[in-house]
Amino acid sequence: METINYPSIVTAIKEHKCDYCLMAIEKGTKYIKSVYKFEGTIYAWKSHSNCQNIAHKLGMFQDCEDGVTSDDFQETIHCQHDQICGDATGLSFADKLQFLLAYHGLTPITLS
């Protein structure tokens, strides 16, 4: 993977989807945008700042040459939450993510 444009904080002029949690990045919200090239394809990666922050906090980028996918991110969130709270089978991914953000002192994501 090659970085074309390093991560920068931008303001959404329209609604986007976070490439980590797959939830909405609302219009007018600040988010992180990067541009990469992988196997000849150029793509933009957009994320909530706190999804990026929790990924770093939980060590998701260690030994990860090709980046963290949304599947990797969501699996780690589920596992980390369940390690802290026990098996919470009925709890949604969004609820687990919000809990972990607060648990690690990060601002929960505003969900519409």
C-alpha positions in Angstrom: 0.0 0.0 0.0 1.3 3.4 -1.0 0.2 6.6 0.7 -0.7 9.3 -1.9 -2.2 11.9 0.5 -1.4 11.7 4.2 -4.3 11.8 6.7 -5.7 15.3 7.1 -8.7 16.6 9.0 -11.5 17.9 6.7 -15.1 19.0 7.1 -17.7 16.9 5.3 -19.6 18.9 2.7 -22.0 16.0 2.3 -22.7 12.8 4.3 -20.0 10.1 4.0 -19.6 6.6 5.6 -16.7 5.9 8.0 -14.5 3.2 6.5 -13.9 1.7 9.9 -17.3 1.6 11.7 -19.4 2.0 8.5 -21.6 4.5 10.3 -22.4 8.0 8.9 -20.1 10.9 8.9 -22.6 13.7 9.0 -22.4 16.8 6.8 -20.5 19.5 8.6 -18.6 17.0 10.8 -14.8 17.0 10.8 -13.3 13.7 9.8 -10.0 12.2 8.7 -9.3 11.7 5.0 -6.4 9.9 3.4 -5.7 8.7 -0.1 -3.9 5.4 -0.9 -2.9 3.3 -3.8 -3.2 -0.5 -3.4 -2.6 -3.0 -6.2 -3.0 -0.2 -8.8 -6.2 1.2 -7.4 -6.4 4.6 -5.8 -9.0 5.2 -3.1 -9.9 7.6 -0.4 -10.2 6.4 3.2 -12.6 8.4 5.4 -13.0 7.9 9.1 -14.4 9.5 12.3 -11.5 10.9 14.2 -12.4 8.7 17.2 -12.5 5.6 15.1 -8.9 6.3 14.1 -8.0 7.1 17.7 -9.5 3.9 19.2 -7.8 1.9 16.4 -4.5 3.3 17.5 -5.3 3.0 21.2 -6.2 -0.7 20.8 -3.0 -1.4 18.7 -4.8 -2.3 15.5 -2.0 -1.0 13.4 0.8 -3.1 14.9 2.1 -5.7 12.5 -0.4 -4.5 9.9 1.3 -3.7 6.6 -1.8 -3.2 4.5 -3.9 -1.2 7.0 -7.0 -2.1 9.0 -10.2 -3.0 7.2 -13.7 -2.4 8.5 -13.9 -6.1 9.3 -10.7 -6.0 11.3 -11.9 -2.9 13.1 -15.3 -4.3 14.0 -13.9 -7.7 15.1 -11.5 -6.0 17.4 -14.2 -3.7 18.9 -16.4 -6.8 19.6 -13.5 -8.7 21.2 -12.2 -5.8 23.3 -15.7 -5.0 24.6 -16.5 -8.6 25.4 -13.1 -9.0 27.2 -13.9 -6.0 29.4 -17.7 -6.7 30.0 -18.1 -10.4 29.3 -20.1 -11.8 26.5 -22.7 -9.3 25.5 -24.3 -11.2 22.6 -27.4 -8.9 22.3 -25.5 -5.7 22.3 -25.1 -3.9 18.9 -21.7 -3.0 17.4 -22.5 0.7 17.7 -23.2 0.3 21.5 -20.0 -1.6 22.0 -18.0 1.1 20.1 -19.6 3.9 22.1 -18.8 2.0 25.3 -15.1 1.5 24.3 -14.7 5.2 23.2 -16.0 6.4 26.6 -14.0 3.7 28.5 -10.8 4.9 26.8 -11.6 8.6 27.4 -12.6 9.4 23.8 -15.7 11.3 22.8 -18.5 9.0 21.6 -19.6 9.4 18.0 -22.8 11.3 17.4 -25.2 8.9 15.8 -28.3 10.1 13.9 
